Amino acid sequence: MASAVETGKKLAAYQAVNDYITPEHKVVGIGSGSTVVYAVERILQRPELKNIVYVPTSFQSKLLIIEGGLTLGSVDQFPEIDVTIDGADEVDEQLNAIKGGGACQFQEKVVAEAAKKFVIIADYRKKSTKLGIEWTKGVPIEVVPMAYKGVMKSLETKLSLKPQKSTLRMAVNKAGPVVTDNGNFVIDAHFGAIEDPTSLLKEIKLLTGVYEVGLFCNMAEIAYFGEADGTVSTLKK
Ligand SMILES: O=C[C@H](O)[C@H](O)[C@H](O)COP(=O)(O)O
């Protein structure tokens, strides 16, 4: 039997696809991670959604699109996306999110920003009052490799909110650091509860060597959460 978490991911993804993707759409963005797998599964169950072009946000989601037999497009080919559906690591009450647990935050942000509507899908563990409370692995910061030491130092010295610690994300089945789809490294910066994610995002983005930050502020229109009791709740602007 599937766990409550897996069931939650699936229910949220299915509901979001049912509500937000229609045959009238021309281009849809596909996020990354384990929850998005269920969104693609639901799309494939609905033949009327087969004529849409799907834009990926990572190597993983590109494979999901190709292996599902869907039409693959790129964001430079289709800079106007109807809706992008993506997972999240944590979502606060204002619909700000931490993303990048799978190191995909840069392409995810590009594809989310290109969309008229950005829809988050997640299980109940991701729902939070403030970012940094439920997700304790830190804010993912993608950095250009040769600048990673400098960014780590700047995080400690230049921010209004100092991180408690920052770590270079290491690979599991490879010696050395995680390398993103864009050839960069990821620093996970632990801030504890984040009162003002927008200001923090702006400050981190100004640091030389930072490529993108896994803080998605004021971007989502709605979040779907698959709850432990088998229901789906939503948080909307
Ligand atoms: O880099 C990865 C992405 O931001 C994912 O969307 C995020 O980590 C959530 O992934 P999952 O659905 O596996 O919890």
PDBQT file of the ligand as one rigid body, heavy atoms in Angstrom, charges set to zero:
ROOT
HETATM    1  O1  LIG A 301      14.955  20.902  -7.351  1.00  0.00    +0.000 OA
HETATM    2  C1  LIG A 301      13.912  20.307  -7.182  1.00  0.00    +0.000 C 
HETATM    3  C2  LIG A 301      12.607  20.931  -7.181  1.00  0.00    +0.000 C 
HETATM    4  O2  LIG A 301      12.545  22.242  -6.728  1.00  0.00    +0.000 OA
HETATM    5  C3  LIG A 301      11.462  20.082  -6.644  1.00  0.00    +0.000 C 
HETATM    6  O3  LIG A 301      10.299  20.578  -7.240  1.00  0.00    +0.000 OA
HETATM    7  C4  LIG A 301      11.311  20.110  -5.137  1.00  0.00    +0.000 C 
HETATM    8  O4  LIG A 301      12.525  19.704  -4.534  1.00  0.00    +0.000 OA
HETATM    9  C5  LIG A 301      10.177  19.207  -4.650  1.00  0.00    +0.000 C 
HETATM   10  O5  LIG A 301      10.461  17.888  -4.984  1.00  0.00    +0.000 OA
HETATM   11  P1  LIG A 301       9.529  16.670  -4.553  1.00  0.00    +0.000 P 
HETATM   12  O6  LIG A 301       8.263  16.784  -5.317  1.00  0.00    +0.000 OA
HETATM   13  O7  LIG A 301      10.331  15.454  -4.881  1.00  0.00    +0.000 OA
HETATM   14  O8  LIG A 301       9.321  16.803  -3.060  1.00  0.00    +0.000 OA
ENDROOT
TORSDOF 0
